[in-house]
């Protein structure tokens, strides 16, 4: 799964959204558990991981 850092996020913030990890199509973490929150790239139509700085920004928005 691709990781999105603050630099890439700032280029086009509307491209990404934070989704609930309980969505049926959400991927599992490498240990087989569900993510509580997971990023989604609307342009590429795929789930992504956010760096901590991007994740915090989206949680506080």
C-alpha positions as CSV (number, residue, x, y, z in Angstrom):
1,X,0.0,0.0,0.0
2,X,1.4,3.4,-1.0
3,X,2.3,5.9,1.7
4,X,1.3,9.6,1.3
5,X,3.5,12.2,3.1
6,X,2.7,15.8,3.8
7,X,4.5,17.1,0.7
8,X,2.4,14.9,-1.6
9,X,-0.8,15.6,0.4
10,X,-0.3,19.4,0.1
11,X,-0.1,19.2,-3.7
12,X,-3.8,18.2,-3.9
13,X,-5.6,17.8,-0.5
14,X,-9.0,17.2,-2.1
15,X,-7.6,14.1,-3.7
16,X,-7.5,12.2,-0.4
17,X,-10.0,11.3,2.3
18,X,-9.9,9.5,5.6
19,X,-12.2,6.5,5.7
20,X,-13.4,4.2,8.4
21,X,-11.4,0.9,8.4
22,X,-14.6,-1.1,9.0
23,X,-15.7,-0.5,5.4
24,X,-16.2,-3.9,3.7
25,X,-13.7,-3.1,1.0
26,X,-11.0,-1.7,3.3
27,X,-7.7,-3.7,3.4
28,X,-6.5,-5.4,6.5
29,X,-3.2,-4.4,8.2
30,X,-0.2,-6.6,7.7
31,X,-1.1,-8.5,10.9
32,X,-4.5,-9.3,9.7
33,X,-6.4,-6.8,11.8
34,X,-8.8,-4.0,10.6
35,X,-7.5,-0.5,10.5
36,X,-9.5,2.0,12.6
37,X,-8.9,4.6,10.0
38,X,-7.5,4.3,6.5
39,X,-6.6,6.8,3.7
40,X,-8.2,6.7,0.3
41,X,-6.9,8.3,-2.9
42,X,-10.0,9.4,-4.9
43,X,-8.0,10.0,-8.1
44,X,-6.3,6.5,-8.2
45,X,-9.3,4.8,-6.6
46,X,-7.1,3.0,-4.0
47,X,-6.4,2.8,-0.3
48,X,-3.3,4.5,0.9
49,X,-1.4,5.0,4.2
50,X,-0.9,8.5,5.5
51,X,2.2,9.6,7.4
52,X,1.5,10.6,11.0
53,X,1.5,14.3,10.2
54,X,-1.1,13.9,7.5
55,X,-3.2,11.6,9.6
56,X,-3.2,14.1,12.5
57,X,-4.2,16.9,10.2
58,X,-7.1,15.0,8.8
59,X,-8.3,13.9,12.3
60,X,-8.3,17.5,13.6
61,X,-10.1,18.9,10.5
